[in-house]
Amino acid sequence: MPLGNVSLTPQLVQAVRDAVDIVAIASEHTRLRKAGRRYQGLCPLHKEKTPSFSLDPVQGVFYCFGCGAGGDAIKLHMLATGDDFPAAIEALAQRYGIPLPSRAVRAGGPPERDLEGALAAAARFFAEQLRRSAAAQSYLAGRRVATDLVERFGLGYAPDSFRALTEALPPRVPLADLEAAGLVGRSERGGQPFDRFRHRLMFPIHNASGRLVGFGGRTLGDDKAKYINTVETERFHKGHLLYGLSQARQEIREGRRAVLVEGYFDVIATVASGRAGTVAGMGTALTHEQARLLARYADEVVVAYDGDRAGEAAFERALPILLGEGLGVLRARFGEGHDPDSLRLERGEAAVAAAIDAAEDGVILQLRRAIPAPTASSRLRATQAGAITALLEPIRDPLMRYDYARRAAEMLGLPEKEFLSRVKELKGWRGVSESPGGGGGTGRGGGAAPGSGPAGAGSGPGDLAGPRVVRSLEEQVLASLLQAGRPEAAESGSAALPAPSELPPEEVFFDPECRNIYRNFCTLYAEGGSAAVEARAVIAQVGSQQATVDRLARILLEKPFDPGKSGLSESLDKLVRRWRQQRQRELMSEIAEAQRQGDLPRLASLLDEKTSLSQSLHRGARPGSGGSGGRPA
């Protein structure tokens, strides 16, 4: 069923929320450990060394105190895979066996195209054609691509025909779907459909979550374009994809290391050589989006580009991009004229594995290139120092940057303090002392994330990074309201929830997100007949308002609020009193304005409100709490 024809009803979204296992989703992207009734681990969404990621399987929420991301399992899937909301609902519904309701095509509108159905049908067609093609199988045998590798990567073959695909799949797969998926084009003159891929070995391309989004094709003939990819579609963007990532993701996450190569066959050759965590770009220079994908799963990247000048130039362009995402970078060398695929064919798998295992620190290599030998020329040393400063600028981790700067100063023959003073002027330098000692080391990877601030440093292995020392009164009240009725609240002797009529109006919450959470809580509380409100239900109510979901997740996952001497009732009274005091100040201005304009009816109304507020403040009673205080208006 095309995704556009899936009806994203509230019932479907809630069914997905109820079925999805947030622990299982998170475990696909990071290692978790049990900590009481919650789980903790390194955040899968940004680089860090100290665990700041926490999730509650009962309430179905997560929050990272380092990067500030939070929400429910659907949001976590979206952030980790890049899926938008409809795609996430579809993927999770299919994963957990939830039927996807269809909707009728809007009257007068174009029918929705089933891109995934067309791509999946094409993949099956290409795979079948490969089994039938002696020429394609002979080619693979010559490249030493075994059956297990063919199956792992889903390889196929597009026949040497302009109409093989267009005649084989329609009408079962509409021709318009094949066109929308980038598989079929139309001639400029007659507008006749034709296959875009002809006489090519086919490489299915998946996004990070494993969804098929397009193909790459390697010619088996004399076509001048050796490789072509699917044309850009709403799902296929070359700069946002890495070939082989869906197959390599698990190995990369477990080893915290990725191998980055240039071509599809390089991926296959490197995997065949025992290095399963290997991915490739899409025939273009490495992009920031691709580097961010790698940083989700890896701490360091071995760049295994070709050994020629073009490969070296590509490595130099990729280095600052990878460093900028907090990744440690190593460079594997294969010798002039070799890449992983050609080296494997000439010298075998062991040679490829050895070259990757012998990869050297990429920054050190560039330092050696920038400073080939000591020089007495002040001008040349100044030029070299400038180049090195630019090289070090993308490195986020201050200890890593310090270590490289210290080595560079030694290679330049400059006093360490003199060179460090120049490096410390770089944007992002965080004041590391000249003798950092043993606090955190200088190993590769693990650079701090943007915006993480002090959250990267916990006081111990069990501490989460970055929880605030003080919460706002509004957050304390919301935490207490959502904790009430839970087993741990009963065990701690927390006060019971007031009746719905005893709760103040939403105006007493000044923070817009807290007010939104409270409004939805009150609605559910009233509808539920005074039964305790589950956090999951509140999230379902505000699920489309992501800033509010993030705030709610943080409130829920910080340490449970202990009201101490000020219980829930007292805290609610404080909110009401605060509102009344602010309203009194506002009334003074409004009364003065009404007097200036001579608006007597308005003046009388404001004076009555001021009198009522003064009496309420004197009594201190909360609306509905047993006193006779007026309700804030």
Helices and strands as residue ranges (DSSP letters): G 3-5, H 10-19, H 22-27, E 32-35, E 38-41, E 53-56, E 61-64, E 70-72, H 73-81, H 85-95, H 115-132, H 134-142, H 147-153, E 156-158, H 164-168, H 175-180, E 184-186, E 193-195, E 200-206, E 212-219, E 227-229, G 238-240, H 245-255, E 257-261, H 264-272, E 278-280, H 288-297, E 300-303, H 309-324, E 328-331, H 340-347, H 349-357, E 360-361, H 362-370, H 378-392, H 398-412, H 416-423, G 453-456, H 473-483, H 487-491, G 500-502, G 506-508, H 512-527, H 535-542, H 546-557, H 568-597, H 600-619
